[in-house]
């Protein structure tokens, strides 16, 4: 499966794993915490009959690793502020993925739990 090298203002560069199915207007499905994009597998397959469905693994989940210099070593790293991780930074990652995929049109965006906040 492909990965997209992205760079955002809030994080160092990253490689986001994503799955893409179908063709048509773009739809992005964002997974909940602490899951990954595989939670959407059955729905993505169904939607791909009419949509270009893009399902990323958000940074630090599934097959999208944390960049080495940002990887938390423990839960304390996240709660103490050593690792900057926010809904806004994850949204910037999704925007970076859309740029790499050259999607310059409105999209349909759906998310569950954390994915909905993003």
DSSP file (Angstrom, degrees, kcal/mol; ACC not computed):
  #  RESIDUE AA STRUCTURE BP1 BP2  ACC     N-H-->O    O-->H-N    N-H-->O    O-->H-N    TCO  KAPPA ALPHA  PHI   PSI    X-CA   Y-CA   Z-CA
    1    1 A X              0   0    0      0, 0.0    18,-0.1     0, 0.0     2,-0.1   0.000 360.0 360.0 360.0 153.2    0.0    0.0    0.0
    2    2 A X        -     0   0    0     16,-0.4    16,-2.3    15,-0.1     2,-0.4  -0.337 360.0-159.0 -80.0 156.3    1.2    3.5   -0.7
    3    3 A X  E     -A   17   0A   0     14,-0.2     2,-0.5    -2,-0.1    14,-0.3  -0.968   9.7-145.2-125.6 148.8    2.6    6.1    1.7
    4    4 A X  E     -A   16   0A   0     12,-2.8    12,-2.8    -2,-0.4     2,-0.7  -0.959  12.2-135.6-115.2 128.1    2.7    9.8    1.1
    5    5 A X  E     +A   15   0A   0     -2,-0.5     2,-0.3    10,-0.2    10,-0.2  -0.736  35.5 177.7 -82.0 119.5    5.6   11.9    2.3
    6    6 A X  E     -A   14   0A   0      8,-3.1     8,-2.7    -2,-0.7     2,-0.4  -0.825  20.9-159.7-122.2 160.1    4.1   15.0    3.8
    7    7 A X        -     0   0    0     -2,-0.3     2,-0.3     6,-0.2     6,-0.1  -0.986  12.9-177.8-139.8 128.1    5.4   18.0    5.6
    8    8 A X        -     0   0    0      3,-0.6     3,-0.3    -2,-0.4    85,-0.1  -0.829  36.7-119.8-122.3 163.4    3.4   20.3    7.8
    9    9 A X  S    S+     0   0    0     -2,-0.3    -1,-0.1     1,-0.2    80,-0.1   0.774 112.4  48.6 -69.8 -26.2    4.2   23.4    9.7
   10   10 A X  S    S+     0   0    0     79,-0.1     2,-0.3    78,-0.1    -1,-0.2   0.631 117.8  28.7 -93.6 -13.5    3.3   21.8   13.1
   11   11 A X  S    S-     0   0    0     -3,-0.3    -3,-0.6    78,-0.1     3,-0.1  -0.915  85.3 -99.0-137.6 161.8    5.3   18.6   12.7
   12   12 A X        -     0   0    0     -2,-0.3    -4,-0.2     1,-0.2    55,-0.1  -0.285  67.8 -63.3 -69.4 170.5    8.5   17.4   11.0
   13   13 A X        -     0   0    0     -6,-0.1     2,-0.3    -8,-0.1    -6,-0.2  -0.149  62.9-175.1 -54.9 152.3    8.0   15.5    7.7
   14   14 A X  E     -A    6   0A   0     -8,-2.7    -8,-3.1    -3,-0.1     2,-0.6  -0.944  28.6-126.2-144.8 164.1    6.2   12.2    7.9
   15   15 A X  E     -A    5   0A   0     50,-0.3     2,-0.6    -2,-0.3    50,-0.3  -0.963  26.9-161.2-114.5 111.8    5.1    9.3    5.8
   16   16 A X  E     -A    4   0A   0    -12,-2.8   -12,-2.8    -2,-0.6     2,-0.3  -0.836   9.5-142.5 -96.6 123.4    1.4    8.7    6.0
   17   17 A X  E     +A    3   0A   0     -2,-0.6    40,-2.7    40,-0.4     2,-0.3  -0.601  29.7 172.3 -75.3 141.5    0.2    5.3    4.9
   18   18 A X  E     -B   56   0B   0    -16,-2.3   -16,-0.4    38,-0.3     2,-0.4  -0.989  28.3-141.4-150.0 158.6   -3.1    5.4    3.0
   19   19 A X  E     -B   55   0B   0     36,-1.9    36,-3.0    -2,-0.3     2,-0.4  -0.964  18.5-166.6-118.8 137.1   -5.5    3.1    1.1
   20   20 A X  E     +B   54   0B   0     -2,-0.4     2,-0.3    34,-0.2    34,-0.2  -0.992   9.8 172.4-131.2 131.6   -7.2    4.4   -2.0
   21   21 A X  E     -B   53   0B   0     32,-2.4    32,-2.5    -2,-0.4    -2,-0.0  -0.959  40.3  -2.8-135.1 151.5  -10.1    2.8   -3.8
   22   22 A X        -     0   0    0     -2,-0.3     2,-0.3    30,-0.2    30,-0.2   0.025  67.0 -98.7  73.3-173.1  -12.5    3.6   -6.6
   23   23 A X        +     0   0    0     25,-0.7     2,-0.3    28,-0.3    30,-0.0  -0.952  67.0  67.8-146.3 162.9  -12.9    6.7   -8.7
   24   24 A X  S    S+     0   0    0     -2,-0.3    27,-0.2    27,-0.2     3,-0.1  -0.864  91.6   0.5 122.4-160.1  -15.2    9.7   -8.7
   25   25 A X  E    S-c   51   0B   0     25,-0.5    27,-2.4    -2,-0.3     2,-0.2  -0.339  86.5-101.5 -61.8 144.8  -15.6   12.6   -6.3
   26   26 A X  E     -c   52   0B   0     80,-0.4    82,-2.1    25,-0.2     2,-0.4  -0.464  38.7-178.6 -76.3 138.5  -13.1   12.3   -3.4
   27   27 A X  E     -cd  53 108B   0     25,-2.7    27,-3.0    80,-0.2     2,-0.5  -1.000   9.7-158.3-132.7 131.8  -14.2   11.0    0.0
   28   28 A X  E     -cd  54 109B   0     80,-2.9    82,-2.7    -2,-0.4     2,-0.5  -0.943   2.0-161.3-113.9 130.6  -11.8   10.8    3.0
   29   29 A X  E     - d   0 110B   0     25,-2.2     2,-0.5    -2,-0.5    27,-0.5  -0.954   6.6-161.4-113.2 121.8  -12.6    8.5    5.9
   30   30 A X  E     - d   0 111B   0     80,-2.9    82,-1.8    -2,-0.5    85,-0.2  -0.898  14.0-133.5-109.9 128.7  -10.7    9.2    9.2
   31   31 A X        -     0   0    0     -2,-0.5    84,-0.3    25,-0.5     2,-0.1  -0.223  17.5-113.8 -77.7 164.1  -10.5    6.5   11.9
   32   32 A X    >   -     0   0    0      4,-0.2     3,-1.7    82,-0.2     2,-0.3  -0.392  50.8 -53.4 -89.6 170.9  -11.1    6.8   15.6
   33   33 A X  T 3  S+     0   0    0      1,-0.3    81,-0.1    -2,-0.1     3,-0.1  -0.700 118.9   5.6 -84.5 136.6   -8.7    6.5   18.5
   34   34 A X  T 3  S+     0   0    0     -2,-0.3    -1,-0.3     1,-0.2    -3,-0.0  -0.635 114.1  85.2-102.4  41.2   -6.8    4.1   18.9
   35   35 A X    <   -     0   0    0     -3,-1.7     2,-0.3    26,-0.1    -1,-0.2   0.027  60.9-135.2 -90.1-165.8   -7.7    2.3   15.6
   36   36 A X    >   -     0   0    0     25,-0.1     3,-2.0    -3,-0.1    -4,-0.2  -0.825  41.9 -75.2-142.8-175.9   -6.4    2.7   12.1
   37   37 A X  G >  S+     0   0    0      1,-0.3     3,-2.0    -2,-0.3     4,-0.1   0.668 113.0  80.0 -62.2 -17.9   -7.9    2.9    8.6
   38   38 A X  G >  S+     0   0    0      1,-0.3     3,-1.7     2,-0.2     4,-0.3   0.730  75.7  76.0 -63.8 -18.4   -8.7   -0.8    8.4
   39   39 A X  G <  S+     0   0    0     -3,-2.0    -1,-0.3     1,-0.3     4,-0.2   0.758  96.7  48.4 -61.9 -20.9  -11.8    0.0   10.5
   40   40 A X  G <> S+     0   0    0     -3,-2.0     4,-3.5    -4,-0.2     5,-0.3   0.368  78.1 112.4 -96.7   3.3  -13.4    1.4    7.3
   41   41 A X  H <> S+     0   0    0     -3,-1.7     4,-2.0     1,-0.2     5,-0.2   0.867  80.3  39.5 -51.2 -52.5  -12.5   -1.6    5.0
   42   42 A X  H  > S+     0   0    0     -4,-0.3     4,-1.8     1,-0.2    -1,-0.2   0.924 120.0  44.9 -66.2 -44.1  -16.0   -2.9    4.4
   43   43 A X  H  > S+     0   0    0     -4,-0.2     4,-3.0     1,-0.2     5,-0.2   0.906 111.5  53.3 -66.6 -41.0  -17.6    0.6    4.0
   44   44 A X  H  X S+     0   0    0     -4,-3.5     4,-1.9     1,-0.2    -1,-0.2   0.904 107.5  51.8 -60.5 -41.5  -14.7    1.9    1.8
   45   45 A X  H  < S+     0   0    0     -4,-2.0     4,-0.3    -5,-0.3    -1,-0.2   0.922 112.8  45.0 -60.8 -44.6  -15.2   -1.1   -0.5
   46   46 A X  H >< S+     0   0    0     -4,-1.8     3,-1.3     1,-0.2    -2,-0.2   0.933 114.5  47.6 -64.8 -47.1  -18.9   -0.3   -0.8
   47   47 A X  H >X S+     0   0    0     -4,-3.0     3,-2.1     1,-0.3     4,-1.7   0.775  95.2  75.3 -66.6 -26.2  -18.4    3.4   -1.3
   48   48 A X  T 3< S+     0   0    0     -4,-1.9   -25,-0.7     1,-0.3    -1,-0.3   0.612  77.7  76.1 -66.0 -10.0  -15.7    2.9   -3.9
   49   49 A X  T <4 S+     0   0    0     -3,-1.3    -1,-0.3    -4,-0.3    -2,-0.2   0.763 118.7  11.5 -68.7 -23.6  -18.4    2.0   -6.4
   50   50 A X  T <4 S+     0   0    0     -3,-2.1   -25,-0.5    -4,-0.2     2,-0.3   0.470 125.7  54.2-129.2  -8.3  -19.3    5.7   -6.7
   51   51 A X  E  < S- c   0  25B   0     -4,-1.7     2,-0.9   -27,-0.2   -28,-0.3  -0.874  74.6-119.2-130.0 157.0  -16.4    7.6   -4.9
   52   52 A X  E     - c   0  26B   0    -27,-2.4   -25,-2.7    -2,-0.3     2,-0.5  -0.878  45.4-158.4 -88.6 101.9  -12.6    7.9   -4.9
   53   53 A X  E     -Bc  21  27B   0    -32,-2.5   -32,-2.4    -2,-0.9     2,-0.5  -0.747  13.3-170.7 -95.8 126.5  -12.2    6.7   -1.3
   54   54 A X  E     -Bc  20  28B   0    -27,-3.0   -25,-2.2    -2,-0.5     2,-0.5  -0.972   4.1-178.8-119.5 122.9   -9.1    7.7    0.6
   55   55 A X  E     -B   19   0B   0    -36,-3.0   -36,-1.9    -2,-0.5     2,-0.2  -0.884   8.5-170.9-127.0  98.3   -8.4    6.1    4.0
   56   56 A X  E     -B   18   0B   0     -2,-0.5     2,-0.7   -27,-0.5   -25,-0.5  -0.523  25.6-130.1 -85.9 155.8   -5.3    7.2    5.8
   57   57 A X        -     0   0    0    -40,-2.7   -40,-0.4    -2,-0.2     3,-0.1  -0.942  39.2-125.5 -92.6 118.1   -3.7    5.8    8.9
   58   58 A X    >   -     0   0    0     -2,-0.7     3,-2.4     1,-0.2     6,-0.3  -0.241  41.8 -70.7 -65.4 156.0   -3.1    8.9   11.0
   59   59 A X  T 3  S+     0   0    0      1,-0.3     6,-0.2    31,-0.1     7,-0.2  -0.187 123.4  15.4 -52.2 126.1    0.4    9.6   12.3
   60   60 A X  T 3  S+     0   0    0      4,-2.2     2,-0.3     1,-0.3    -1,-0.3   0.452 110.6  95.4  89.0   1.1    1.3    7.2   15.0
   61   61 A X  S X  S-     0   0    0     -3,-2.4     3,-2.4     3,-0.4    -1,-0.3  -0.923  88.7 -24.4-125.2 149.9   -1.5    4.7   14.1
   62   62 A X  T 3  S-     0   0    0     -2,-0.3   -26,-0.1     1,-0.3    -2,-0.0  -0.282 129.1 -15.3  56.4-124.8   -1.6    1.6   12.0
   63   63 A X  T 3  S+     0   0    0      2,-0.1     2,-0.8   -46,-0.1    -1,-0.3   0.255 114.0  95.7 -98.1  11.2    1.2    1.7    9.4
   64   64 A X    <   -     0   0    0     -3,-2.4    -4,-2.2    -6,-0.3    -3,-0.4  -0.873  65.4-156.6-102.4 104.2    1.9    5.5    9.7
   65   65 A X        -     0   0    0     -2,-0.8   -50,-0.3   -50,-0.3     2,-0.2  -0.311  20.0-106.6 -77.8 161.0    4.9    5.8   12.1
   66   66 A X        -     0   0    0     -7,-0.2     5,-0.1    -6,-0.1    -1,-0.1  -0.616  47.5 -98.3 -71.6 144.0    5.8    8.8   14.2
   67   67 A X    >>  -     0   0    0     -2,-0.2     3,-2.2     1,-0.1     4,-1.2  -0.458  38.8-114.0 -59.2 142.2    8.9   10.5   12.8
   68   68 A X  G >4 S+     0   0    0      1,-0.3     3,-0.5     2,-0.2    -1,-0.1   0.842 115.0  51.9 -52.0 -41.2   11.8    9.2   14.9
   69   69 A X  G 34 S+     0   0    0      1,-0.2    -1,-0.3     3,-0.0    -2,-0.1   0.640 117.3  39.4 -74.2 -12.1   12.6   12.6   16.5
   70   70 A X  G <4 S+     0   0    0     -3,-2.2    -1,-0.2     2,-0.1    -2,-0.2   0.457  82.0 125.1-111.6  -5.1    8.9   13.0   17.6
   71   71 A X    <<  -     0   0    0     -4,-1.2     2,-0.2    -3,-0.5    -6,-0.0  -0.355  62.2-124.1 -63.6 127.0    8.1    9.4   18.6
   72   72 A X        -     0   0    0      1,-0.1     3,-0.1    -2,-0.1    -1,-0.1  -0.482  15.2-161.2 -69.3 139.7    6.8    9.3   22.2
   73   73 A X  S    S-     0   0    0      1,-0.2     2,-0.3    -2,-0.2    -1,-0.1   0.681  74.6  -4.5 -91.5 -22.1    8.8    6.9   24.5
   74   74 A X  S >> S-     0   0    0      1,-0.1     3,-0.8     0, 0.0     4,-0.8  -0.955  79.6 -94.0-158.1 170.5    6.0    6.7   27.0
   75   75 A X  H >> S+     0   0    0     -2,-0.3     4,-2.2     1,-0.2     3,-0.5   0.824 121.0  65.3 -61.6 -30.3    2.5    8.1   27.7
   76   76 A X  H 3> S+     0   0    0      1,-0.2     4,-2.4     2,-0.2     6,-0.3   0.841  91.7  62.1 -61.5 -33.2    4.3   10.7   29.9
   77   77 A X  H <4>S+     0   0    0     -3,-0.8     6,-1.7     1,-0.2     5,-1.2   0.885 109.2  41.4 -59.7 -37.9    6.0   12.2   26.8
   78   78 A X  H X<5S+     0   0    0     -4,-0.8     3,-0.9    -3,-0.5    -2,-0.2   0.937 117.7  44.4 -76.0 -47.6    2.5   13.0   25.4
   79   79 A X  H 3<5S+     0   0    0     -4,-2.2    -2,-0.2     1,-0.2    -1,-0.2   0.767 111.6  53.9 -71.6 -23.8    1.0   14.3   28.6
   80   80 A X  T 3<5S-     0   0    0     -4,-2.4    -1,-0.2    -5,-0.2    -2,-0.2   0.572 114.7-112.5 -85.9  -8.5    4.0   16.4   29.6
   81   81 A X  T < 5S+     0   0    0     -3,-0.9    -3,-0.2    -4,-0.4    -4,-0.1   0.510  82.8 123.2  91.5   4.4    4.1   18.2   26.3
   82   82 A X  S   <S+     0   0    0     -5,-1.2     2,-0.5    -6,-0.3    -4,-0.2   0.826  77.1  46.7 -66.1 -29.9    7.4   16.6   25.0
   83   83 A X  S    S-     0   0    0     -6,-1.7     2,-0.8    -5,-0.1    -2,-0.2  -0.963  83.3-143.4-114.9 122.5    5.5   15.5   22.0
   84   84 A X        +     0   0    0     -2,-0.5     2,-0.4   -74,-0.1    -6,-0.1  -0.758  35.4 157.6 -87.4 112.0    3.2   18.0   20.3
   85   85 A X        +     0   0    0     -2,-0.8     2,-0.3    -7,-0.2    -2,-0.1  -0.974   8.5 151.6-139.9 118.4    0.2   16.0   19.1
   86   86 A X     >  -     0   0    0     -2,-0.4     4,-2.0     1,-0.1     5,-0.2  -0.934  57.8-108.5-145.2 165.1   -3.1   17.7   18.5
   87   87 A X  H  > S+     0   0    0     -2,-0.3     4,-2.3     1,-0.2     5,-0.2   0.896 120.5  54.4 -59.7 -40.0   -6.3   17.5   16.4
   88   88 A X  H  > S+     0   0    0      1,-0.2     4,-2.1     2,-0.2    -1,-0.2   0.892 106.8  48.8 -63.0 -40.5   -5.0   20.5   14.5
   89   89 A X  H  > S+     0   0    0      2,-0.2     4,-1.6     1,-0.2    -1,-0.2   0.867 111.5  49.8 -70.1 -33.9   -1.7   18.8   13.6
   90   90 A X  H  X S+     0   0    0     -4,-2.0     4,-2.0     2,-0.2    -2,-0.2   0.875 109.2  52.2 -69.7 -36.0   -3.5   15.7   12.5
   91   91 A X  H  X S+     0   0    0     -4,-2.3     4,-2.4     1,-0.2    -2,-0.2   0.897 107.3  52.9 -63.7 -39.4   -5.8   17.9   10.3
   92   92 A X  H  X S+     0   0    0     -4,-2.1     4,-2.4     1,-0.2    -1,-0.2   0.868 106.3  53.7 -63.8 -35.8   -2.7   19.4    8.8
   93   93 A X  H  X S+     0   0    0     -4,-1.6     4,-2.2     2,-0.2    -2,-0.2   0.919 108.6  48.5 -62.8 -43.2   -1.4   15.9    8.0
   94   94 A X  H  X S+     0   0    0     -4,-2.0     4,-2.3     2,-0.2    -2,-0.2   0.915 110.9  50.8 -63.7 -42.2   -4.7   15.1    6.2
   95   95 A X  H  X S+     0   0    0     -4,-2.4     4,-2.0     1,-0.2    -1,-0.2   0.912 109.3  51.7 -60.5 -41.9   -4.4   18.4    4.3
   96   96 A X  H  X S+     0   0    0     -4,-2.4     4,-2.3     1,-0.2    -2,-0.2   0.894 108.2  51.2 -61.5 -40.3   -0.8   17.4    3.4
   97   97 A X  H  X S+     0   0    0     -4,-2.2     4,-2.4     1,-0.2    -1,-0.2   0.916 108.2  51.7 -62.4 -43.5   -2.0   14.1    2.1
   98   98 A X  H  <>S+     0   0    0     -4,-2.3     5,-2.7     1,-0.2    -1,-0.2   0.873 109.3  50.9 -62.6 -36.4   -4.6   15.8   -0.1
   99   99 A X  H ><5S+     0   0    0     -4,-2.0     3,-1.5     3,-0.2    -1,-0.2   0.937 109.5  49.5 -64.6 -46.3   -1.9   18.0   -1.6
  100  100 A X  H 3<5S+     0   0    0     -4,-2.3    -2,-0.2     1,-0.3    -1,-0.2   0.898 111.6  48.9 -59.9 -39.8    0.3   15.1   -2.4
  101  101 A X  T 3<5S-     0   0    0     -4,-2.4    -1,-0.3    -5,-0.2    -2,-0.2   0.440 112.7-125.1 -79.0   1.3   -2.6   13.3   -4.1
  102  102 A X  T < 5 +     0   0    0     -3,-1.5     2,-0.9     1,-0.2    -3,-0.2   0.876  49.7 162.6  56.0  43.7   -3.3   16.6   -6.0
  103  103 A X      < +     0   0    0     -5,-2.7    -1,-0.2    -6,-0.1    -2,-0.1  -0.840   5.3 163.9 -94.4 107.1   -6.9   16.8   -4.8
  104  104 A X        +     0   0    0     -2,-0.9     2,-0.3    -3,-0.1    -1,-0.1  -0.137  48.3  76.9-116.6  34.2   -7.9   20.4   -5.5
  105  105 A X  S    S-     0   0    0      1,-0.1    -2,-0.0     0, 0.0     0, 0.0  -0.875  93.3 -71.7-136.1 167.0  -11.6   20.2   -5.2
  106  106 A X        -     0   0    0     -2,-0.3   -80,-0.4     1,-0.0     2,-0.3  -0.284  51.9-158.2 -59.0 148.2  -14.1   19.9   -2.4
  107  107 A X        -     0   0    0    -82,-0.1     2,-0.5    -4,-0.1   -80,-0.2  -0.840  20.3-120.2-122.9 161.8  -14.2   16.5   -0.6
  108  108 A X  E     -d   27   0B   0    -82,-2.1   -80,-2.9    -2,-0.3     2,-0.5  -0.923  35.0-164.7 -96.7 129.2  -16.6   14.6    1.5
  109  109 A X  E     +d   28   0B   0     -2,-0.5     2,-0.4   -82,-0.2   -80,-0.2  -0.969  12.2 175.2-122.1 127.9  -15.0   14.0    4.9
  110  110 A X  E     +d   29   0B   0    -82,-2.7   -80,-2.9    -2,-0.5     2,-0.3  -0.991   4.0 172.9-131.7 140.8  -16.2   11.5    7.4
  111  111 A X  E     -d   30   0B   0     -2,-0.4     2,-0.5   -82,-0.2   -80,-0.2  -0.996  23.5-139.7-147.4 151.5  -14.7   10.6   10.7
  112  112 A X    >   -     0   0    0    -82,-1.8     3,-2.3    -2,-0.3     2,-0.1  -0.937  69.1 -42.6-110.9 131.8  -15.4    8.5   13.8
  113  113 A X  T >> S+     0   0    0     -2,-0.5     4,-1.6     1,-0.3     3,-0.8  -0.299 141.7  14.7  55.4-116.2  -14.6    9.8   17.2
  114  114 A X  H 3> S+     0   0    0      1,-0.3     4,-2.0     2,-0.2    -1,-0.3   0.886 129.5  57.0 -54.6 -40.3  -11.1   11.3   17.0
  115  115 A X  H <4 S+     0   0    0     -3,-2.3    -1,-0.3   -84,-0.3    -2,-0.2   0.830 103.5  53.7 -61.2 -32.2  -11.5   11.3   13.2
  116  116 A X  H <4 S+     0   0    0     -3,-0.8    -1,-0.2     1,-0.2    -2,-0.2   0.863 106.5  51.4 -70.0 -37.0  -14.6   13.3   13.5
  117  117 A X  H  <        0   0    0     -4,-1.6    -2,-0.2     1,-0.3    -1,-0.2   0.892 360.0 360.0 -64.8 -39.2  -12.8   16.0   15.6
  118  118 A X     <        0   0    0     -4,-2.0    -1,-0.3    -5,-0.2    -2,-0.2   0.517 360.0 360.0 -63.9 360.0  -10.1   16.2   12.9
